[in-house]
């Protein structure tokens, strides 16, 4: 039996750097089904497409030591001289570069479950409820409009039935 815990977008240990949710290269590799080497190669081969502070943060020196202490669960190697922390935008770039369905699916789940703040998720839920309420109100108005139309049709049908009934002797109307 394996002691390895599968990393999923829902189980990513939450931590922020400069107020933004971030993931390490190791986490990103495990999530996307890639290797850390692939993540590093994507980054080095496409340096011009990644902007430090926007797509990633490079942490080294004293700041890295402090980060190791505060994030014991992140398993930052003691041998590492620096670590790259990927933002939502950086994670998206890697998903695009890896070009696998799994990477895209995982990134979408990360957007929904990890990178979105509780406030953003709440706002999305409120908007969805507003849209649903608006649709319901629109359907209700349409139904009410038809309620008023139905009696008119009923009256018209009744009037025509009476006309036909009066013109045909075998139904009980006037005889010819």
Buried (B, 14 or more C-beta within 10 A) or exposed (E): EEEEEEBBBEEBBEBEBEEBBBBBBBBBBBBBEBEBEBBEEBBEEEEEEBEEEEBBBEBEEEBBEEBBEEBEEBEBEEEBEEBBBBBBBBBBBBBBBBEEEEBBEBBEBBBBBBBBEEEEEEEEEEEEEEEEEEEEEEEEEEEEEEEEEEEEEEEEEEEEEEEEEEEEEEEEBEEE
